[in-house]
């Protein structure tokens, strides 16, 4: 089973309350081959929500609030779901502070990318789950 970022499956759950549907991801979910998850919602954050980026070891929203505990909880819940469904692969939203893989925003809210992974991505990788983003499809 594959887990996928819910926004890629057409679920309006990103920080703007919108989605980023990817046709291949939507089709995987439609055919019962993938389960959509949103770590930020699983971590208790509302939709829509204030944008957040990783700054050092913390996740801070644009208002300066530390939302790291929400991102950690969301990552743990995502891992729990992944284990329940014997997930070995995840297709996650690029650049996200939760789901980014290889590149994430630099924490300045300027749109600049740096090398790095989101909080959920790191936890899934540590547990042997292969990660790709929609840009790899």
Number of C-alpha atoms within 10 A of each C-alpha: 17 22 28 27 29 25 24 27 24 18 18 18 23 23 18 12 13 14 17 17 17 16 13 13 27 19 13 18 19 12 9 10 12 23 21 23 23 26 26 27 19 18 20 13 16 14 15 14 15 15 15 25 23 25 15 9 8 15 24 21 19 14 9 10 11 16 18 19 13 18 26 20 19 24 26 19 19 24 21 13 15 22 15 10 13 13 19 17 19 24 25 29 26 22 23 22 28 29 29 24 25 17 17 23 24 19 21 14 14 8 11 11 15 13 12 18 23 26 26 28 29 18 18 24 17 10 13 11 21 15 22 20 19 18 10 8 10
